[in-house]
Amino acid sequence: MVNHSSPAGFLLLGFSEHPELERILFAVVFASYLLTLAGNTLIILLSALDPRLHSPMYFFLSNLSFLDLCFTTSCVPQMLVHLWGPHKTISFLGCAVQLFIFLLLGTTECVLLTVMAFDRYVAVCQPLHYATIVHPRLCRQLAAVAWVMGLVQSIVQTPPTLRLPFCPHRQIDDFVCQVPSLIRLSCGDTTFNGIQLAVSSVVFLVVPLALILISYGAIARAVLRISSAAAWRKALGTCSSHLAVVTLLYSSVIAVCLQPKSPYAQRRGKFFGLFYAVGTPSLNPLIYTLRNKEVKRALGRLLGQDRDARES
């Protein structure tokens, strides 16, 4: 049922071996995409329009929301087309653009979550000096560093991946153009690309995760010294949303990267990859809003309902 009419491009096989599953996935992906658009756009608007949310935490959160919007928009529309019908082709240029964007935004997200962990560390462990340390200029600089590192990673890794000698069938057993999938498609020597992928994984996945864990280790030690139950709850509320987002992101990425080389594991890896590309961007706004009173109050003010006045 796959259309082989575009030999110059690639065939994204996705879940074409299970055609009965594709319509169900279409509905799930479409609903998740709408939720991603609505939730992340709302966070960006609230962070920009409400003066009470003009803080480092919401500055970084709006950056994360913008990143999620770009990330899903770069792949979901094409994914929906492929899930709906037999046409699974993508041009070489389209694949190159998608690969570049995936590397850029994926790397930026890992670095940005590390920056947000640093912000939470200062908020809990250095509360009296928080405004002095995490000032607006530093926030802009840290966000710029995250985006620049993502751009550098994409510029460095995209060209060698696209120069690989691909097999004549040009069938990518995935739903998007990613580095591991394109390396598997190559019929030539991929030693350099494998080493490059391993090094970049350490630098942009393992190191950020280690820094996040170090930050939360310091936060845990500071919280354990607190005797007040109210302070405990405040510290937990400060960090729980970010920790949940980090857990979702890294669990899905690790599940994809550490799959054994077997057909069953590869199929399972595609579901984890789908969750990473579609699920996490739609869940992030929910995680940051459901338990966040500041965001709920900002939404009420935006809708003309002053909840603060009503509560007082």
BAFI-3210 file (N, C-alpha, C; in Angstrom, 3 decimals, decimal comma, padded with zeros to 6 digits):
// residues 312
n [1|2|3|4|5|6|7|8|9|10|11|12|13|14|15|16|17|18|19|20|21|22|23|24|25|26|27|28|29|30|31|32|33|34|35|36|37|38|39|40|41|42|43|44|45|46|47|48|49|50|51|52|53|54|55|56|57|58|59|60|61|62|63|64|65|66|67|68|69|70|71|72|73|74|75|76|77|78|79|80|81|82|83|84|85|86|87|88|89|90|91|92|93|94|95|96|97|98|99|100|101|102|103|104|105|106|107|108|109|110|111|112|113|114|115|116|117|118|119|120|121|122|123|124|125|126|127|128|129|130|131|132|133|134|135|136|137|138|139|140|141|142|143|144|145|146|147|148|149|150|151|152|153|154|155|156|157|158|159|160|161|162|163|164|165|166|167|168|169|170|171|172|173|174|175|176|177|178|179|180|181|182|183|184|185|186|187|188|189|190|191|192|193|194|195|196|197|198|199|200|201|202|203|204|205|206|207|208|209|210|211|212|213|214|215|216|217|218|219|220|221|222|223|224|225|226|227|228|229|230|231|232|233|234|235|236|237|238|239|240|241|242|243|244|245|246|247|248|249|250|251|252|253|254|255|256|257|258|259|260|261|262|263|264|265|266|267|268|269|270|271|272|273|274|275|276|277|278|279|280|281|282|283|284|285|286|287|288|289|290|291|292|293|294|295|296|297|298|299|300|301|302|303|304|305|306|307|308|309|310|311|312]
n.u [000,818|002,175|003,255|005,540|006,499|008,388|011,464|013,575|013,346|012,582|011,116|008,980|008,285|006,960|004,151|003,157|003,073|001,048|-001,773|-004,351|-003,998|-003,288|-005,346|-006,359|-004,096|-003,892|-006,098|-005,343|-002,859|-003,656|-005,443|-003,646|-001,918|-003,560|-004,011|-001,401|-000,904|-002,877|-002,349|000,427|000,505|-001,190|000,319|002,514|001,222|000,103|002,451|003,582|001,662|000,712|001,761|002,503|003,633|006,057|008,746|011,852|011,298|008,939|009,748|011,661|009,933|008,146|009,897|010,370|007,793|007,454|009,450|008,404|006,112|007,252|008,661|006,721|005,202|006,972|006,897|004,407|002,165|002,993|003,180|000,513|-000,599|000,696|-000,265|-002,922|-003,261|-001,971|000,333|003,579|005,858|008,718|010,468|013,988|014,962|012,944|013,303|015,886|015,484|013,718|015,351|017,373|015,877|014,916|017,301|018,220|016,100|015,725|018,218|018,352|016,206|017,098|019,284|017,954|016,212|018,117|019,048|016,702|016,617|018,797|017,760|015,659|017,209|018,593|016,368|015,407|017,640|019,095|017,334|017,223|019,019|018,089|016,879|019,042|020,956|019,679|019,010|017,256|018,952|020,817|019,052|018,232|020,690|021,287|019,158|019,758|022,198|021,323|019,784|021,762|023,601|022,009|021,726|024,397|024,942|023,140|024,101|026,601|026,069|024,114|025,008|027,056|025,398|023,519|025,169|025,659|025,969|023,089|020,968|019,551|016,746|015,777|014,130|012,953|012,670|010,796|008,914|009,703|012,477|015,346|018,589|019,564|017,862|018,493|021,157|020,899|019,809|021,885|024,153|026,835|030,011|029,552|030,962|032,188|029,906|028,509|030,231|030,156|027,461|027,388|029,126|027,815|025,489|026,408|027,373|025,122|022,979|023,639|025,385|023,779|021,676|023,069|023,845|021,329|020,487|022,426|021,734|019,175|019,880|021,241|019,073|017,395|018,896|018,822|016,075|015,598|016,656|014,809|012,382|009,794|006,502|005,020|007,023|008,190|006,124|006,044|008,592|008,390|006,287|007,580|009,448|008,325|006,859|008,772|010,507|008,847|008,495|011,139|011,515|009,629|010,655|013,348|012,962|011,539|013,388|015,630|014,497|014,155|016,809|018,187|017,271|017,370|018,809|016,503|013,628|011,167|011,862|012,552|010,097|008,736|010,330|009,588|007,092|007,792|009,319|007,314|005,789|007,633|007,839|005,210|003,618|004,930|005,208|002,506|001,755|003,368|002,354|000,041|001,127|002,482|000,406|-001,817|-001,300|-000,484|-001,017|-000,499|-000,518|-003,163|-004,527|-003,583|-004,741|-007,408|-007,428|-006,845|-009,135|-010,873|-011,729|-011,221|-009,664|-008,143|-009,295|-011,746|-011,073|-010,084]
n.v [-001,215|001,138|004,071|004,101|006,090|008,106|008,147|009,913|010,991|010,026|007,163|007,197|004,841|004,511|003,511|001,754|-000,984|-001,739|-001,082|-000,925|000,353|002,903|004,845|005,151|006,165|008,496|010,009|010,268|011,616|013,956|015,099|015,469|017,291|019,561|020,113|020,695|023,038|024,795|024,777|025,517|027,954|029,433|029,575|031,098|033,517|034,273|034,562|036,715|038,766|039,099|040,966|039,907|037,525|038,033|036,859|035,034|032,224|031,963|033,184|031,358|029,214|030,088|030,141|027,388|026,551|027,829|026,489|023,864|024,243|024,823|022,452|020,356|021,285|021,036|018,379|017,067|017,831|016,651|014,015|013,447|013,456|011,227|009,209|009,181|008,320|006,336|007,546|007,968|009,419|011,624|014,461|014,856|017,363|018,147|016,193|016,866|019,441|018,814|017,123|018,955|020,799|019,104|018,346|020,871|021,844|019,724|019,552|022,144|022,039|020,190|021,602|023,890|022,871|022,201|024,741|025,683|024,004|025,005|027,523|026,775|025,653|027,907|029,348|027,780|027,136|029,510|031,676|034,334|035,698|035,419|037,227|038,831|037,102|035,607|037,533|039,603|040,041|037,933|035,817|036,161|035,756|033,074|031,729|032,382|031,059|028,392|028,166|028,784|026,686|024,548|025,259|025,108|022,366|021,268|022,313|021,107|018,317|017,695|017,930|015,754|013,533|013,659|013,267|010,594|007,392|006,292|003,399|001,847|001,359|003,306|003,467|004,589|003,372|004,682|007,481|010,042|012,030|011,209|011,185|008,539|006,818|007,489|006,770|003,998|003,511|003,735|002,283|002,233|002,886|003,742|004,514|006,929|008,568|007,176|007,484|010,272|010,626|009,313|010,902|013,402|012,658|012,183|014,742|016,443|015,125|013,322|014,895|017,308|015,984|014,989|017,402|018,399|016,460|016,859|019,454|018,970|017,229|018,948|020,614|018,772|018,229|020,765|021,026|018,966|020,016|021,771|022,644|023,516|022,783|024,205|025,478|023,225|022,371|024,573|024,476|022,004|022,551|024,425|022,955|020,563|020,496|021,058|018,912|016,777|017,208|016,895|014,201|012,938|013,659|012,619|009,914|008,984|009,573|008,048|005,516|005,277|005,475|003,358|000,970|-002,504|-004,232|-005,429|-006,531|-006,315|-004,659|-002,382|-001,599|-001,035|001,056|003,020|003,806|004,955|007,049|008,420|009,285|011,014|012,982|013,883|013,472|014,524|017,389|018,120|017,447|018,985|021,738|021,139|019,995|022,177|023,913|022,765|022,415|024,888|027,735|030,406|030,587|029,828|031,938|034,038|033,356|033,685|036,475|037,286|036,515|038,270|037,753|038,415|036,617|036,921|039,055|037,941|035,853|037,200]
n.w [000,000|-000,024|-001,656|-004,246|-005,907|-005,969|-006,517|-006,141|-003,657|-000,300|001,311|003,893|005,982|008,416|010,177|008,308|008,050|009,622|008,675|009,714|012,068|011,489|011,044|013,610|014,921|013,469|014,426|017,125|016,939|015,623|017,508|019,634|018,468|018,123|020,818|021,584|020,068|021,153|023,971|024,252|022,867|024,490|026,887|026,013|025,343|027,837|029,371|028,074|028,190|030,819|033,506|035,991|035,439|034,418|034,891|035,481|035,416|033,857|031,560|030,554|030,318|028,341|026,201|025,985|025,280|022,792|021,396|021,443|019,873|017,354|016,963|016,797|014,643|012,586|011,881|012,337|010,540|008,042|008,945|009,524|006,954|005,870|007,536|006,855|004,192|001,356|000,439|001,166|000,754|000,919|-000,070|-000,906|-000,151|001,641|003,617|004,442|005,528|007,607|009,166|009,915|011,451|013,487|014,805|015,612|017,325|019,122|020,442|021,514|023,304|025,250|026,361|027,233|029,204|031,065|031,770|032,948|035,151|036,567|037,159|038,922|040,934|041,979|042,862|044,985|046,596|046,872|047,714|048,690|047,151|044,642|042,737|042,197|041,106|038,982|036,804|034,336|032,075|032,225|031,875|029,200|027,971|028,666|027,430|024,780|024,502|024,645|022,253|020,344|020,725|019,908|017,191|016,309|016,717|014,861|012,425|012,348|012,339|010,399|007,545|007,199|007,635|005,563|003,413|003,273|001,600|000,451|000,497|-002,452|-002,260|-000,550|001,718|004,689|007,813|009,643|010,976|010,643|009,431|010,894|012,494|013,424|011,920|009,259|009,196|009,462|006,988|005,229|002,880|002,979|004,619|007,920|010,104|010,982|011,204|013,182|015,370|015,597|016,235|018,710|020,252|020,179|021,488|024,061|024,746|024,440|025,562|027,745|029,369|029,880|031,277|033,483|034,722|035,371|037,227|039,204|040,001|041,083|043,069|044,823|045,418|046,721|049,026|050,215|050,689|052,500|054,790|055,596|057,949|057,988|056,992|055,125|053,675|052,542|050,820|049,092|047,903|046,637|044,843|043,281|041,852|040,871|038,409|036,399|036,848|036,179|033,411|032,518|033,172|031,472|028,934|028,883|029,481|027,247|025,181|025,956|025,848|023,102|022,151|023,358|022,315|021,611|018,755|017,036|015,132|016,563|018,723|017,313|016,200|018,563|019,394|017,573|018,509|020,953|019,909|018,561|020,716|021,881|019,876|019,552|021,857|024,258|023,716|023,827|026,392|028,057|028,402|029,923|032,227|033,297|033,857|035,201|037,939|038,669|040,255|039,694|036,898|036,400|037,637|036,080|033,646|034,334|034,754|032,158|030,882|031,985|034,506|037,677|039,750|041,984|043,366|043,902|045,617|047,791]
ca.u [000,000|003,035|003,503|006,970|006,603|009,339|012,780|014,545|013,191|012,623|009,850|008,855|007,373|006,133|003,395|002,443|002,881|-000,205|-002,709|-005,541|-003,635|-002,954|-006,448|-006,417|-002,985|-004,225|-006,966|-004,565|-001,854|-004,359|-005,919|-002,467|-001,387|-004,438|-003,735|-000,089|-001,066|-003,661|-001,688|001,678|000,187|-001,750|001,412|003,283|000,420|000,021|003,771|003,870|000,654|000,466|002,981|002,888|004,379|007,324|009,790|012,718|010,674|007,985|010,528|012,178|008,790|007,637|010,866|010,086|006,530|007,728|010,219|007,482|005,276|008,055|009,047|005,603|004,777|007,937|006,722|003,060|001,344|003,421|002,840|-000,923|-000,811|001,174|-001,141|-004,264|-003,320|-000,847|001,493|004,511|007,114|009,201|011,570|015,291|015,028|012,058|013,958|017,025|014,950|013,191|016,492|018,014|015,014|014,889|018,558|018,244|015,151|015,976|019,380|017,974|015,334|017,916|020,048|017,005|015,767|019,231|018,991|015,554|017,018|019,637|016,835|014,981|018,224|018,809|015,135|015,239|018,844|019,576|016,131|017,452|019,851|017,550|016,695|020,363|021,668|018,936|018,443|016,762|020,025|021,340|018,028|018,334|021,955|021,176|018,264|020,507|023,179|020,605|019,437|023,002|024,135|021,186|022,071|025,728|024,794|022,458|025,011|027,707|025,668|023,229|025,673|027,617|024,316|022,896|026,142|025,804|025,486|021,871|020,594|018,650|015,322|015,511|013,005|013,286|011,727|010,474|007,873|010,381|013,895|016,210|019,946|019,707|017,144|019,239|022,368|020,490|019,493|023,109|024,788|028,276|030,662|028,933|031,744|032,323|028,593|028,190|031,034|029,622|026,189|027,680|029,713|026,768|024,558|027,031|027,492|023,844|021,982|024,149|025,890|022,654|020,963|023,914|023,745|019,991|020,484|023,240|020,920|018,114|020,520|021,437|017,740|016,914|019,611|018,310|014,708|015,653|017,023|013,679|011,486|008,435|005,709|004,648|008,202|008,299|005,144|006,443|009,736|007,888|005,549|008,529|010,271|007,669|006,482|009,981|011,012|007,970|008,811|012,447|011,310|008,949|011,550|014,497|012,525|011,217|014,613|016,446|013,815|014,429|018,239|018,721|016,545|018,192|018,630|015,583|012,446|010,164|012,349|012,503|008,700|008,434|011,035|008,825|006,034|008,445|009,661|006,070|005,434|008,571|007,567|003,826|003,041|005,525|004,844|001,120|001,627|004,109|001,483|-000,838|001,931|002,833|-000,766|-002,825|-000,980|000,151|-002,039|-000,184|-000,993|-004,630|-004,971|-003,293|-005,773|-008,625|-007,304|-006,919|-010,545|-011,670|-012,229|-010,185|-009,804|-007,517|-010,287|-012,804|-010,569|-009,960]
ca.v [000,000|002,312|004,634|004,120|006,894|009,210|007,587|010,935|011,302|008,892|006,571|007,105|003,721|004,750|002,363|001,220|-002,435|-001,916|-000,077|-000,777|001,204|004,252|005,780|005,430|007,057|009,801|010,724|010,583|012,626|015,203|015,661|015,921|018,492|020,674|020,412|021,348|024,411|025,596|024,896|026,275|029,336|030,076|029,880|032,212|034,731|034,648|035,025|038,018|039,793|039,302|041,473|039,080|036,363|038,495|036,351|034,098|030,926|032,010|033,508|030,091|028,380|030,539|029,636|025,959|026,430|028,188|025,378|022,740|024,586|024,643|021,043|019,544|021,775|020,579|016,969|016,515|017,907|015,609|012,737|013,244|013,092|009,850|008,286|009,159|007,650|005,472|008,319|008,079|009,963|012,942|014,841|014,946|018,673|018,110|015,380|017,634|020,509|018,186|016,679|020,141|021,344|018,166|018,463|022,197|021,999|018,692|019,965|023,346|021,648|019,587|022,667|024,784|022,216|022,334|026,128|025,787|023,343|025,987|028,532|026,190|025,504|029,214|029,735|027,022|027,136|030,877|032,511|035,746|036,291|034,967|038,350|039,350|036,119|035,312|038,795|039,488|039,938|036,566|034,947|036,275|035,147|031,618|031,265|032,489|029,966|027,154|028,167|028,745|025,321|023,739|025,597|024,558|020,914|020,965|022,625|020,139|016,924|017,484|017,624|014,398|012,544|013,714|012,823|009,147|006,662|005,600|002,211|002,199|001,343|004,602|003,310|004,920|002,678|005,647|008,408|011,309|011,905|011,372|010,705|007,073|006,175|007,706|005,941|002,624|003,416|003,792|001,035|002,441|002,913|004,756|004,579|008,331|009,063|006,552|008,149|011,623|010,514|008,956|012,069|014,409|012,157|012,421|016,183|017,148|014,361|012,820|016,000|018,063|015,194|014,956|018,715|018,482|015,609|017,543|020,564|018,450|016,696|020,087|021,041|017,786|018,456|021,998|020,788|018,097|020,825|022,649|022,050|024,020|022,040|025,146|025,652|021,977|022,396|025,601|023,952|020,947|023,191|025,129|022,048|019,332|020,560|020,915|017,547|015,894|017,399|016,259|012,753|012,533|013,818|011,718|008,517|008,641|009,605|006,883|004,333|005,211|005,299|002,118|-000,180|-003,540|-004,345|-006,491|-005,924|-005,965|-003,500|-001,227|-001,162|-000,410|002,330|004,012|004,332|005,884|008,224|009,148|009,956|012,119|014,035|014,361|013,418|015,427|018,799|018,371|017,279|020,018|022,822|020,633|019,819|023,482|024,735|022,133|022,614|026,188|028,735|031,671|030,518|029,831|033,299|034,857|033,040|034,350|037,915|037,466|036,346|039,288|037,271|038,684|035,612|037,393|039,864|037,064|035,074|038,084]
ca.w [000,000|000,016|-002,963|-004,553|-007,117|-005,832|-006,248|-005,771|-002,247|000,616|001,732|005,344|006,152|009,599|010,670|007,151|008,182|010,379|008,132|010,562|013,191|011,043|011,261|015,047|015,204|012,870|015,359|018,335|016,600|015,319|018,778|020,387|017,810|018,493|022,224|021,608|019,569|022,090|025,268|024,194|022,491|025,683|027,813|025,449|025,479|029,249|029,816|027,461|028,476|032,248|034,165|037,138|034,941|033,846|035,773|034,749|035,219|032,747|030,368|030,037|029,954|027,042|025,222|025,811|024,552|021,395|020,850|021,218|018,728|016,136|016,850|016,308|013,333|011,579|011,515|012,476|009,327|007,106|009,553|009,356|005,554|005,681|008,263|006,271|002,893|000,983|-000,009|002,292|000,259|001,314|-000,948|-000,251|000,502|002,805|004,641|004,953|006,386|008,808|009,960|010,476|012,499|014,600|015,544|016,230|018,421|020,131|021,243|022,271|024,414|026,319|027,023|027,901|030,436|032,013|032,242|033,847|036,400|037,270|037,683|040,080|041,992|042,609|043,537|046,226|047,433|047,079|047,496|048,993|046,098|043,354|041,808|041,820|040,272|037,750|036,338|032,955|031,073|032,275|031,278|027,740|027,556|028,787|026,358|023,522|024,486|024,318|020,829|019,551|020,807|019,019|015,815|016,021|016,605|013,610|011,319|012,348|012,122|009,250|006,265|007,084|007,565|004,239|002,406|003,317|000,417|000,849|-000,267|-003,566|-001,935|000,094|002,641|006,072|008,690|010,693|010,515|010,398|009,078|012,051|012,248|013,498|010,817|008,027|009,286|009,157|005,561|004,440|002,446|003,030|005,933|008,786|011,350|011,405|011,629|014,461|016,401|015,742|016,950|020,099|020,924|020,361|022,505|025,367|025,008|024,482|026,310|029,021|030,187|030,445|032,283|034,684|035,367|035,966|038,421|040,219|040,512|041,938|044,273|045,729|045,859|047,695|050,293|050,817|051,144|053,675|055,959|055,910|058,948|057,790|056,009|054,071|052,820|051,789|049,731|048,144|047,155|045,757|043,765|042,425|041,045|040,417|036,996|035,582|037,013|035,405|031,999|032,293|033,224|030,240|027,788|028,893|029,443|025,858|024,385|026,324|025,322|021,667|021,881|023,912|021,806|020,991|017,307|016,649|014,509|017,568|019,468|016,423|016,143|019,848|019,413|016,811|019,383|021,876|019,126|018,312|021,969|022,050|018,903|019,604|023,198|025,247|023,512|024,217|027,840|028,782|028,901|030,973|033,439|033,859|034,174|036,052|039,350|038,810|040,581|039,048|035,513|036,443|037,941|034,906|032,664|034,786|034,476|030,714|030,500|032,638|035,794|038,672|040,816|043,234|044,079|044,378|046,744|048,945]
c.u [000,853|003,326|005,004|007,269|007,641|010,725|013,804|014,468|013,334|011,206|009,860|007,811|006,459|005,483|002,609|002,275|001,634|-001,222|-003,947|-005,274|-003,483|-004,082|-006,611|-005,307|-003,235|-005,068|-006,199|-003,579|-002,523|-004,853|-004,753|-001,896|-002,229|-004,198|-002,394|-000,195|-001,771|-002,888|-000,443|001,455|-000,364|-000,647|002,236|002,530|000,353|001,349|004,096|002,935|000,469|001,744|003,435|003,652|005,677|008,463|010,645|012,050|009,768|008,646|011,066|011,040|008,209|008,586|010,623|008,804|006,702|008,492|009,314|006,567|006,017|008,363|007,914|005,161|005,722|007,687|005,274|002,208|001,697|003,062|001,353|-001,267|-000,426|000,276|-002,505|-004,334|-002,069|000,414|002,418|005,808|007,425|010,396|012,886|015,426|014,153|012,664|015,114|016,556|014,440|014,307|017,161|017,195|014,981|016,150|018,627|017,363|015,360|017,132|019,041|017,112|016,131|018,694|019,116|016,478|016,863|019,259|017,841|015,844|017,903|018,770|016,126|015,963|018,436|017,568|014,974|016,435|019,393|018,404|016,366|018,246|019,306|017,458|018,029|021,080|020,973|018,235|018,058|017,849|020,599|020,339|018,112|019,614|021,881|020,263|018,979|021,535|022,505|020,296|020,687|023,609|023,317|021,511|023,421|025,654|024,156|023,357|026,120|027,246|024,822|023,990|026,296|026,543|023,707|023,853|026,354|025,334|024,269|021,570|019,555|017,172|014,863|014,290|013,480|012,239|011,432|009,381|008,429|011,823|014,735|017,569|020,055|019,032|017,901|020,547|022,041|020,197|020,745|023,629|026,309|028,804|030,089|029,700|031,833|030,999|028,171|028,946|030,499|028,315|026,421|028,219|028,645|025,743|025,111|026,998|026,128|022,723|022,491|024,608|024,746|021,887|021,756|023,825|022,381|019,926|021,306|022,444|019,852|018,664|020,753|020,102|017,208|017,595|019,092|016,909|014,699|016,017|015,893|012,748|010,033|007,719|005,308|005,810|008,453|007,377|005,526|007,608|009,301|007,120|006,456|009,199|009,517|007,338|007,692|010,523|010,160|008,263|010,140|012,304|010,656|009,903|012,629|014,087|012,190|012,461|015,485|015,815|014,061|015,891|018,770|017,952|017,523|017,863|017,804|014,346|011,400|010,581|012,298|011,080|008,305|009,110|010,317|007,703|006,619|008,828|008,445|005,638|006,341|008,207|006,197|003,304|003,604|005,206|003,404|000,923|002,309|003,227|000,558|-000,083|002,200|001,620|-001,704|-002,578|-000,379|-000,913|-001,774|-000,701|-002,512|-005,168|-004,712|-004,318|-007,100|-008,587|-007,413|-008,357|-011,465|-012,258|-011,118|-010,352|-009,197|-008,528|-011,376|-012,344|-010,413|-011,349]
c.v [001,267|002,777|004,752|005,042|007,998|008,680|008,623|011,289|010,063|008,398|006,448|006,029|003,903|003,490|001,701|-000,290|-002,767|-000,895|000,126|000,148|002,660|005,260|006,133|006,409|008,443|010,626|011,159|011,703|013,975|015,888|016,204|017,204|019,723|021,099|021,125|022,804|025,292|025,841|025,758|027,719|030,105|030,460|031,060|033,528|035,204|035,206|036,402|039,109|040,079|039,763|040,596|037,830|036,776|038,139|035,363|032,762|030,924|032,469|032,231|029,174|028,802|030,144|028,163|025,749|026,777|027,076|024,193|023,005|024,358|023,173|020,213|019,989|021,315|019,142|016,498|016,665|016,841|014,223|012,429|012,843|011,640|008,835|008,147|008,337|006,860|006,227|008,597|008,779|011,325|013,254|014,888|016,272|018,708|017,312|016,143|018,734|019,936|017,721|017,865|020,695|020,426|018,276|019,794|022,251|020,948|019,054|021,180|022,986|021,052|020,652|023,590|024,175|022,245|023,738|026,308|025,088|024,273|027,072|028,024|026,008|026,825|029,629|029,050|027,196|028,529|031,871|033,997|036,452|035,979|036,103|038,913|038,408|035,914|036,589|038,676|039,340|038,531|035,594|034,964|035,599|033,622|031,039|031,319|031,380|028,650|027,074|028,096|027,346|024,369|023,987|025,009|023,046|020,521|021,210|021,586|018,756|016,697|017,150|016,225|013,312|012,497|013,270|011,317|008,505|005,805|004,426|002,573|002,214|002,608|004,564|003,561|004,285|003,545|006,560|009,809|011,015|012,228|010,753|009,187|006,350|006,320|006,928|004,490|002,432|003,355|002,396|001,159|002,411|004,062|004,911|006,005|008,868|008,472|007,192|009,549|011,610|010,199|010,157|013,128|013,972|012,392|013,906|016,827|016,371|013,991|013,965|016,877|017,299|015,136|016,284|018,904|017,669|016,232|018,688|020,055|017,732|017,790|020,596|020,088|017,974|019,711|021,788|019,943|018,865|021,754|021,952|022,464|023,227|022,942|025,369|024,411|022,011|023,425|025,124|022,866|021,536|023,909|024,195|020,906|019,353|020,354|019,496|016,552|015,994|016,732|014,740|012,239|012,569|012,749|010,254|008,097|008,618|008,391|005,602|004,164|004,846|003,945|000,886|-001,220|-003,685|-005,581|-005,847|-005,496|-004,710|-002,241|-000,696|-000,470|000,955|003,414|004,614|005,299|007,174|009,080|009,909|011,159|013,291|014,660|014,466|014,443|016,903|019,120|018,253|018,394|021,174|022,368|020,503|021,163|024,325|024,103|022,394|023,982|027,254|030,057|031,698|030,543|031,232|034,235|034,613|033,702|035,844|038,193|037,372|037,351|038,862|037,436|037,730|036,078|038,198|038,986|036,274|035,929|038,553]
c.w [000,000|-001,398|-003,188|-005,738|-007,050|-005,513|-005,819|-004,291|-001,387|000,873|003,241|005,652|007,357|010,111|009,540|007,206|008,997|009,881|008,985|011,749|012,776|011,277|012,736|015,435|014,618|013,852|016,607|018,061|016,328|016,594|019,602|019,798|018,147|019,939|022,374|021,170|020,592|023,389|025,228|023,766|023,691|026,668|027,310|025,619|026,929|029,749|029,263|027,958|029,960|032,948|035,333|036,723|034,251|034,795|034,982|034,454|033,994|031,455|029,734|029,593|028,606|025,919|024,929|025,018|023,075|020,697|020,529|020,026|017,414|015,895|016,248|014,912|012,230|011,133|011,494|011,218|008,293|007,631|009,377|007,919|005,312|006,390|007,581|004,986|002,578|000,593|001,184|001,903|000,863|000,427|-000,170|000,488|001,743|003,946|005,276|005,906|007,699|009,735|010,650|011,642|013,711|015,451|016,287|017,469|019,511|021,038|022,101|023,474|025,569|027,084|027,804|029,195|031,506|032,607|033,233|035,180|037,231|037,900|038,932|041,248|042,727|043,402|044,881|047,156|047,712|046,955|047,741|047,905|044,705|042,339|041,337|040,866|038,933|037,290|034,858|031,903|031,043|031,648|029,762|027,232|027,605|027,709|025,015|023,400|024,100|022,827|019,951|019,572|019,930|017,561|015,417|015,838|015,278|012,403|011,209|011,904|010,872|007,961|006,187|006,988|006,170|003,131|002,415|002,006|000,776|-000,076|-001,332|-003,192|-001,222|001,012|004,074|006,966|009,909|010,141|010,308|009,997|010,305|011,749|012,350|012,339|009,502|008,030|008,965|007,674|004,699|004,093|002,451|004,451|006,762|010,100|011,869|011,927|012,963|015,606|016,669|016,524|018,422|020,873|021,187|021,403|023,908|025,720|025,245|025,159|027,696|029,921|030,719|031,510|033,584|035,439|036,030|037,255|039,544|040,842|041,467|043,163|045,295|046,263|046,930|049,045|050,992|051,389|052,415|054,943|056,386|056,894|058,750|056,697|054,850|053,108|051,972|050,575|048,667|047,283|046,178|044,581|042,787|041,431|040,385|038,935|036,095|035,659|036,222|033,915|031,653|032,263|031,953|029,049|027,778|028,896|028,017|024,985|024,680|025,800|023,835|021,407|022,325|023,457|021,267|019,515|016,965|016,055|015,531|018,328|018,612|016,289|017,435|019,952|018,643|017,650|020,409|021,155|018,817|019,562|022,206|021,140|019,071|021,033|024,152|024,981|023,896|025,726|028,624|029,261|030,016|032,296|034,109|034,261|035,187|037,533|039,620|039,023|039,887|037,619|035,472|036,726|036,761|033,808|033,039|034,517|032,983|030,222|031,184|033,958|036,821|039,840|042,132|044,061|044,649|045,606|048,002|049,402]
res [m|v|n|h|s|s|p|a|g|f|l|l|l|g|f|s|e|h|p|e|l|e|r|i|l|f|a|v|v|f|a|s|y|l|l|t|l|a|g|n|t|l|i|i|l|l|s|a|l|d|p|r|l|h|s|p|m|y|f|f|l|s|n|l|s|f|l|d|l|c|f|t|t|s|c|v|p|q|m|l|v|h|l|w|g|p|h|k|t|i|s|f|l|g|c|a|v|q|l|f|i|f|l|l|l|g|t|t|e|c|v|l|l|t|v|m|a|f|d|r|y|v|a|v|c|q|p|l|h|y|a|t|i|v|h|p|r|l|c|r|q|l|a|a|v|a|w|v|m|g|l|v|q|s|i|v|q|t|p|p|t|l|r|l|p|f|c|p|h|r|q|i|d|d|f|v|c|q|v|p|s|l|i|r|l|s|c|g|d|t|t|f|n|g|i|q|l|a|v|s|s|v|v|f|l|v|v|p|l|a|l|i|l|i|s|y|g|a|i|a|r|a|v|l|r|i|s|s|a|a|a|w|r|k|a|l|g|t|c|s|s|h|l|a|v|v|t|l|l|y|s|s|v|i|a|v|c|l|q|p|k|s|p|y|a|q|r|r|g|k|f|f|g|l|f|y|a|v|g|t|p|s|l|n|p|l|i|y|t|l|r|n|k|e|v|k|r|a|l|g|r|l|l|g|q|d|r|d|a|r|e|s]
***
